[in-house]
Amino acid sequence: MTVARQRRPGRLGRLGWLESSPPRPVLRREAGNWALQSALDRRGLGPVAGVDEAGRGACAGPLVVASCVLRPGDSARFEGLTDSKLLTAAARERMYDQVISRALDFAIVVIPVEEVDVKGVHVCNIEGMRRAIAWLHNHPGYVLIDGFRVPGLTAPSIPVIKGDQAVACVAAASVLAKVTRDRMMAELHEEFPQYGFDEHKGYCTGSHSAALTVHGPSRVHRWSFVNVASAGLAHGLRAPHPVALSVAAAAVVQNGQVGSLPGQAPMPVDQEERETA
């Protein structure tokens, strides 16, 4: 298990406790992905909440963020709990039901495509994680985050590299987020069957790119993404809602094609967090 490095508490100022690293707990190897949260609970730093998102790298559909607090010592009820992307669809559904029924607390935040296009994916991701923690019924004693630091949380926190595999409560949050989003994309498929949302869930696969080329983007596509903006331009379409264009998407608008701003090399579509459904 790898935990991302944090600044020393002495450099964090008066509110350093909000984002400080935890004491050095003893992690029991046999505890598996329950080790870190169990160690924090033993040190009196619980309840421990995990937080994760689904849909960050998609070019269509909402961004979904979830937080989850699992019962200490409940690991026997969650055999096979891991990163939601590593589970089959049927296993994710079963684990979703188990998390809903067994978790001490959870919250699910849905960020619509209109907000993603105005603020950007990363800003929405950070804000969504703050909301997911704030919406818990009971304030957590500590927060474990998948991958990167989230400033402004109202509890001490630490990012964990591959947290959705290394930490059970983060894995549970990833299951809640992904199943919620997959169900929403299946519903969108009923309205927009030409894009195949039920298969790729809005991610930038070959079949999705081909559908964008043929049909152009819909109102549920993220027009701030360069591939969507390019497809819209090719079909003479305009975004159905306000869009704060990325530099890459602005290049499409200024030059009339996927390319670059004057004096810049061609810019590829953002490769961050590509995944397949």
BELZI-V392821 format. One record per run of one state. SS is the DSSP state (A for helix, B for strand, O for the rest). FROM is the first residue (numbers start at 1). LEN is the number of residues. If there is no record, write none. Layout:
# BELZI-V392821
((SS;FROM;LEN) (SS;FROM;LEN))
This chain:
# BELZI-V392821
((O;1;1) (B;2;2) (O;4;5) (A;9;3) (O;12;4) (A;16;3) (O;19;10) (A;29;14) (O;43;5) (B;48;7) (O;55;5) (B;60;1) (O;61;2) (B;63;7) (O;70;5) (A;75;4) (O;79;5) (A;84;3) (O;87;2) (A;89;14) (O;103;2) (B;105;7) (O;112;1) (A;113;7) (O;120;1) (A;121;14) (O;135;7) (B;142;5) (O;147;9) (B;156;6) (O;162;1) (A;163;4) (O;167;1) (A;168;24) (O;192;1) (A;193;3) (O;196;1) (A;197;4) (O;201;5) (A;206;10) (O;216;5) (B;221;1) (O;222;4) (A;226;9) (O;235;12) (A;247;9) (O;256;22))
